[in-house]
Amino acid sequence: MAKKIIKVKKEIVVKKKQKKKSAKEGVKKTKGPIKEKKISVKEECIKKPKVAIISLTSCEGCQFALLDLGQKFLDLVEKIEMVDFRLLEDEEDAGMDLDLVLIEGNPVTEENVKTLISARKRSKLLCALGNCAAMGGIPEIKNYQEGKNTIKHVYRYIHGISNPPIKEIDNFVKVDFVFRGCPISGEEFLKYFPELLRGNIPTIPDQPVCLECKKKGNKCLFLDKKPCFGPMIIGGCDAVCPTAGMMCQGCRGLRPGGNVKAMKATLKTMMTDEEFENTTEIYGLRDDIEEAERRQKIV
């Protein structure tokens, strides 16, 4: 994995150096005063969109999912101006206006919140990159357990240590689109990213993970009396967990048409209420389920 990342980084650095070298040689050959070049309407239209991938408090796993795409990701980077991506870039973000910003992680610190709000102000579109940014992710387990007291299991002395509750980024800014999952699907990223560059907001089909299981020829876990959240979770992950014999734990979030009541009734014969609740806490799904149940009661 490390060798792969180093290779990708080297290729991007080499390309940047080549561009800088070409630019310097061009300046050397120029004689006389340099005239200001007027940019035509056509040239203005073909300017590369400015994109930033910003990390808040996170494991950066969703960014590694992009690097795992290898040459496909490099080809994509050629079509944009990457303003910020700290896994590859050494240069600081100058704070310029952006066409698209992707946010990974949780806004835990005050600096995280400032970074997030600033990114929203200077970008045309803002997307959540992965489960932590969109649903709170694994860090949100703290909210469901001992809350602020959870920190005592990590630090002996907690005086002066900031320990706010975990919140999704849409509690602070408007989110235009969500790349779902923990981590995201690289192939799904390649599918929807070009649409976002064109200023369009993609729509993820309201289809369950089960559909992808069937396409792959997987035996349904329910047939073996094993629990799975697949029917109520929005697909797009290529059913990676059920394919490996592991239940879907809902890292991509509820489907708009997911029937939570029927799902809970089905799972009662396969897991206890406590097991169900504990599983929904892993990726922040519990909040979504509680909200869905409130809506169903109102209806």
C-alpha positions as a Python dict, from the first residue, in 0.01 Angstrom:
ca = {
    (1, 'M'): (0, 0, 0),
    (2, 'A'): (281, 241, 101),
    (3, 'K'): (475, 169, -221),
    (4, 'K'): (161, 240, -425),
    (5, 'I'): (106, 579, -257),
    (6, 'I'): (473, 677, -298),
    (7, 'K'): (454, 587, -668),
    (8, 'V'): (140, 799, -719),
    (9, 'K'): (293, 1091, -531),
    (10, 'K'): (618, 1070, -730),
    (11, 'E'): (430, 1073, -1061),
    (12, 'I'): (238, 1388, -965),
    (13, 'V'): (553, 1561, -833),
    (14, 'V'): (745, 1474, -1154),
    (15, 'K'): (464, 1617, -1369),
    (16, 'K'): (461, 1938, -1162),
    (17, 'K'): (840, 1976, -1197),
    (18, 'Q'): (816, 1924, -1573),
    (19, 'K'): (553, 2197, -1597),
    (20, 'K'): (765, 2436, -1388),
    (21, 'K'): (1073, 2357, -1602),
    (22, 'S'): (880, 2421, -1923),
    (23, 'A'): (753, 2749, -1783),
    (24, 'K'): (1107, 2862, -1690),
    (25, 'E'): (1246, 2771, -2034),
    (26, 'G'): (964, 2966, -2194),
    (27, 'V'): (1059, 3275, -1994),
    (28, 'K'): (1428, 3244, -2090),
    (29, 'K'): (1348, 3240, -2461),
    (30, 'T'): (1134, 3552, -2437),
    (31, 'K'): (1308, 3872, -2547),
    (32, 'G'): (1199, 4225, -2467),
    (33, 'P'): (919, 4332, -2233),
    (34, 'I'): (661, 4070, -2150),
    (35, 'K'): (322, 4169, -2281),
    (36, 'E'): (15, 4089, -2077),
    (37, 'K'): (-173, 3813, -2254),
    (38, 'K'): (-545, 3861, -2289),
    (39, 'I'): (-746, 3548, -2221),
    (40, 'S'): (-1008, 3479, -2481),
    (41, 'V'): (-1358, 3360, -2396),
    (42, 'K'): (-1268, 3017, -2538),
    (43, 'E'): (-957, 2988, -2319),
    (44, 'E'): (-1154, 3100, -2015),
    (45, 'C'): (-1407, 2822, -2075),
    (46, 'I'): (-1145, 2547, -2082),
    (47, 'K'): (-984, 2644, -1752),
    (48, 'K'): (-947, 2346, -1524),
    (49, 'P'): (-1194, 2336, -1234),
    (50, 'K'): (-1037, 2402, -895),
    (51, 'V'): (-1088, 2117, -650),
    (52, 'A'): (-983, 2063, -289),
    (53, 'I'): (-998, 1747, -78),
    (54, 'I'): (-991, 1861, 285),
    (55, 'S'): (-935, 1643, 590),
    (56, 'L'): (-1089, 1726, 924),
    (57, 'T'): (-1049, 1477, 1211),
    (58, 'S'): (-1038, 1143, 1028),
    (59, 'C'): (-845, 827, 946),
    (60, 'E'): (-820, 948, 581),
    (61, 'G'): (-935, 605, 465),
    (62, 'C'): (-1164, 755, 199),
    (63, 'Q'): (-869, 941, 51),
    (64, 'F'): (-670, 618, 40),
    (65, 'A'): (-963, 466, -149),
    (66, 'L'): (-899, 728, -418),
    (67, 'L'): (-527, 648, -430),
    (68, 'D'): (-615, 279, -465),
    (69, 'L'): (-765, 370, -804),
    (70, 'G'): (-408, 419, -928),
    (71, 'Q'): (-385, 540, -1288),
    (72, 'K'): (-759, 607, -1303),
    (73, 'F'): (-717, 866, -1028),
    (74, 'L'): (-409, 1017, -1194),
    (75, 'D'): (-603, 1057, -1519),
    (76, 'L'): (-876, 1234, -1324),
    (77, 'V'): (-628, 1468, -1154),
    (78, 'E'): (-500, 1573, -1499),
    (79, 'K'): (-844, 1722, -1574),
    (80, 'I'): (-857, 1942, -1264),
    (81, 'E'): (-646, 2185, -1064),
    (82, 'M'): (-592, 2013, -730),
    (83, 'V'): (-573, 2300, -484),
    (84, 'D'): (-548, 2089, -170),
    (85, 'F'): (-501, 1717, -102),
    (86, 'R'): (-261, 1666, 183),
    (87, 'L'): (-184, 1301, 107),
    (88, 'L'): (-14, 1419, -212),
    (89, 'E'): (45, 1794, -182),
    (90, 'D'): (318, 1961, 23),
    (91, 'E'): (203, 2313, -56),
    (92, 'E'): (-39, 2497, 172),
    (93, 'D'): (-387, 2584, 48),
    (94, 'A'): (-374, 2954, -47),
    (95, 'G'): (-746, 3001, 24),
    (96, 'M'): (-857, 3062, -336),
    (97, 'D'): (-1213, 3018, -461),
    (98, 'L'): (-1306, 2661, -551),
    (99, 'D'): (-1542, 2489, -789),
    (100, 'L'): (-1571, 2179, -573),
    (101, 'V'): (-1457, 2082, -225),
    (102, 'L'): (-1470, 1732, -74),
    (103, 'I'): (-1473, 1711, 306),
    (104, 'E'): (-1359, 1399, 488),
    (105, 'G'): (-1389, 1346, 862),
    (106, 'N'): (-1559, 1504, 1162),
    (107, 'P'): (-1546, 1871, 1267),
    (108, 'V'): (-1418, 1796, 1618),
    (109, 'T'): (-1186, 2087, 1697),
    (110, 'E'): (-1256, 2460, 1668),
    (111, 'E'): (-1000, 2471, 1387),
    (112, 'N'): (-1191, 2194, 1205),
    (113, 'V'): (-1512, 2397, 1224),
    (114, 'K'): (-1339, 2712, 1093),
    (115, 'T'): (-1185, 2514, 806),
    (116, 'L'): (-1524, 2364, 717),
    (117, 'I'): (-1711, 2697, 720),
    (118, 'S'): (-1434, 2863, 517),
    (119, 'A'): (-1444, 2581, 259),
    (120, 'R'): (-1820, 2625, 220),
    (121, 'K'): (-1789, 3002, 168),
    (122, 'R'): (-1533, 2975, -108),
    (123, 'S'): (-1667, 2674, -298),
    (124, 'K'): (-1952, 2643, -545),
    (125, 'L'): (-2025, 2285, -437),
    (126, 'L'): (-1940, 2102, -115),
    (127, 'C'): (-1956, 1725, -77),
    (128, 'A'): (-1924, 1492, 220),
    (129, 'L'): (-1656, 1233, 150),
    (130, 'G'): (-1747, 919, 339),
    (131, 'N'): (-1938, 802, 642),
    (132, 'C'): (-1766, 1015, 909),
    (133, 'A'): (-1848, 1343, 739),
    (134, 'A'): (-2198, 1232, 638),
    (135, 'M'): (-2318, 1028, 937),
    (136, 'G'): (-2067, 1079, 1218),
    (137, 'G'): (-1897, 746, 1161),
    (138, 'I'): (-1723, 534, 1420),
    (139, 'P'): (-1625, 840, 1633),
    (140, 'E'): (-1997, 900, 1696),
    (141, 'I'): (-2014, 582, 1907),
    (142, 'K'): (-1898, 811, 2188),
    (143, 'N'): (-2228, 1001, 2173),
    (144, 'Y'): (-2429, 683, 2234),
    (145, 'Q'): (-2219, 549, 2522),
    (146, 'E'): (-2076, 765, 2800),
    (147, 'G'): (-2069, 1087, 2602),
    (148, 'K'): (-1816, 1330, 2747),
    (149, 'N'): (-1709, 1074, 3007),
    (150, 'T'): (-1574, 847, 2730),
    (151, 'I'): (-1258, 1057, 2724),
    (152, 'K'): (-1161, 920, 3065),
    (153, 'H'): (-1086, 587, 2899),
    (154, 'V'): (-823, 758, 2684),
    (155, 'Y'): (-665, 1032, 2897),
    (156, 'R'): (-569, 1009, 3261),
    (157, 'Y'): (-591, 1384, 3307),
    (158, 'I'): (-871, 1546, 3109),
    (159, 'H'): (-848, 1905, 3229),
    (160, 'G'): (-818, 2144, 2933),
    (161, 'I'): (-891, 1877, 2670),
    (162, 'S'): (-1169, 1973, 2430),
    (163, 'N'): (-1425, 1694, 2403),
    (164, 'P'): (-1734, 1806, 2208),
    (165, 'P'): (-2006, 1566, 2090),
    (166, 'I'): (-1953, 1429, 1740),
    (167, 'K'): (-2166, 1597, 1473),
    (168, 'E'): (-2205, 1545, 1098),
    (169, 'I'): (-2084, 1829, 876),
    (170, 'D'): (-2438, 1919, 767),
    (171, 'N'): (-2488, 2054, 1121),
    (172, 'F'): (-2250, 2334, 1026),
    (173, 'V'): (-2279, 2389, 650),
    (174, 'K'): (-2495, 2305, 351),
    (175, 'V'): (-2392, 1976, 187),
    (176, 'D'): (-2468, 1940, -184),
    (177, 'F'): (-2383, 1571, -229),
    (178, 'V'): (-2266, 1273, -26),
    (179, 'F'): (-2016, 1008, -130),
    (180, 'R'): (-2138, 731, 97),
    (181, 'G'): (-1964, 445, 271),
    (182, 'C'): (-1677, 355, 503),
    (183, 'P'): (-1467, 386, 306),
    (184, 'I'): (-1622, 527, -11),
    (185, 'S'): (-1636, 321, -328),
    (186, 'G'): (-1362, 436, -566),
    (187, 'E'): (-1560, 325, -870),
    (188, 'E'): (-1867, 515, -752),
    (189, 'F'): (-1646, 821, -708),
    (190, 'L'): (-1532, 794, -1071),
    (191, 'K'): (-1896, 769, -1177),
    (192, 'Y'): (-2030, 1078, -999),
    (193, 'F'): (-1726, 1308, -975),
    (194, 'P'): (-1738, 1424, -1342),
    (195, 'E'): (-2103, 1524, -1295),
    (196, 'L'): (-2008, 1740, -998),
    (197, 'L'): (-1731, 1905, -1201),
    (198, 'R'): (-1999, 2006, -1453),
    (199, 'G'): (-2199, 2164, -1171),
    (200, 'N'): (-2465, 1891, -1164),
    (201, 'I'): (-2586, 1716, -847),
    (202, 'P'): (-2606, 1337, -910),
    (203, 'T'): (-2885, 1122, -773),
    (204, 'I'): (-2796, 786, -622),
    (205, 'P'): (-3071, 534, -712),
    (206, 'D'): (-3295, 422, -426),
    (207, 'Q'): (-3186, 60, -454),
    (208, 'P'): (-3090, -170, -165),
    (209, 'V'): (-2760, -348, -118),
    (210, 'C'): (-2959, -669, -186),
    (211, 'L'): (-2976, -583, -556),
    (212, 'E'): (-2597, -592, -581),
    (213, 'C'): (-2588, -918, -383),
    (214, 'K'): (-2818, -1080, -639),
    (215, 'K'): (-2607, -951, -928),
    (216, 'K'): (-2300, -1110, -773),
    (217, 'G'): (-2481, -1439, -714),
    (218, 'N'): (-2445, -1422, -336),
    (219, 'K'): (-2657, -1645, -115),
    (220, 'C'): (-2879, -1425, 102),
    (221, 'L'): (-2763, -1424, 464),
    (222, 'F'): (-3126, -1437, 576),
    (223, 'L'): (-3151, -1791, 435),
    (224, 'D'): (-2891, -1897, 692),
    (225, 'K'): (-3074, -1701, 965),
    (226, 'K'): (-2792, -1445, 977),
    (227, 'P'): (-2877, -1075, 1031),
    (228, 'C'): (-2812, -815, 760),
    (229, 'F'): (-2923, -453, 711),
    (230, 'G'): (-2901, -479, 330),
    (231, 'P'): (-3272, -436, 247),
    (232, 'M'): (-3297, -94, 417),
    (233, 'I'): (-2952, 41, 316),
    (234, 'I'): (-2886, 232, -5),
    (235, 'G'): (-2664, 39, -245),
    (236, 'G'): (-2360, 142, -446),
    (237, 'C'): (-2087, -43, -256),
    (238, 'D'): (-2095, -356, -474),
    (239, 'A'): (-2218, -548, -168),
    (240, 'V'): (-1862, -584, -46),
    (241, 'C'): (-1952, -695, 310),
    (242, 'P'): (-2216, -960, 232),
    (243, 'T'): (-1989, -1092, -44),
    (244, 'A'): (-1728, -1155, 226),
    (245, 'G'): (-1988, -1331, 441),
    (246, 'M'): (-2031, -1032, 673),
    (247, 'M'): (-2362, -861, 743),
    (248, 'C'): (-2425, -514, 599),
    (249, 'Q'): (-2397, -277, 896),
    (250, 'G'): (-2535, 25, 713),
    (251, 'C'): (-2233, 250, 659),
    (252, 'R'): (-2400, 399, 349),
    (253, 'G'): (-2713, 508, 533),
    (254, 'L'): (-3084, 439, 501),
    (255, 'R'): (-3262, 422, 167),
    (256, 'P'): (-3530, 689, 121),
    (257, 'G'): (-3777, 404, 71),
    (258, 'G'): (-3632, 175, 337),
    (259, 'N'): (-3889, 17, 568),
    (260, 'V'): (-3728, 33, 911),
    (261, 'K'): (-4029, -115, 1094),
    (262, 'A'): (-4041, -424, 872),
    (263, 'M'): (-3662, -460, 892),
    (264, 'K'): (-3662, -457, 1273),
    (265, 'A'): (-3945, -711, 1281),
    (266, 'T'): (-3753, -944, 1048),
    (267, 'L'): (-3431, -917, 1247),
    (268, 'K'): (-3598, -995, 1582),
    (269, 'T'): (-3557, -1366, 1514),
    (270, 'M'): (-3185, -1322, 1436),
    (271, 'M'): (-3055, -1072, 1691),
    (272, 'T'): (-3160, -915, 2021),
    (273, 'D'): (-3276, -553, 2048),
    (274, 'E'): (-2947, -470, 2220),
    (275, 'E'): (-2744, -628, 1939),
    (276, 'F'): (-2951, -437, 1683),
    (277, 'E'): (-2896, -108, 1865),
    (278, 'N'): (-2522, -168, 1913),
    (279, 'T'): (-2480, -247, 1543),
    (280, 'T'): (-2664, 70, 1436),
    (281, 'E'): (-2423, 273, 1651),
    (282, 'I'): (-2111, 160, 1464),
    (283, 'Y'): (-2152, 395, 1167),
    (284, 'G'): (-2398, 650, 1307),
    (285, 'L'): (-2700, 471, 1159),
    (286, 'R'): (-2891, 490, 1488),
    (287, 'D'): (-2968, 862, 1440),
    (288, 'D'): (-3115, 798, 1095),
    (289, 'I'): (-3328, 510, 1219),
    (290, 'E'): (-3466, 711, 1510),
    (291, 'E'): (-3550, 997, 1273),
    (292, 'A'): (-3720, 757, 1029),
    (293, 'E'): (-3927, 609, 1311),
    (294, 'R'): (-4035, 955, 1425),
    (295, 'R'): (-4149, 1039, 1073),
    (296, 'Q'): (-4342, 713, 1044),
    (297, 'K'): (-4526, 786, 1370),
    (298, 'I'): (-4625, 1130, 1245),
    (299, 'V'): (-4757, 982, 919),
}
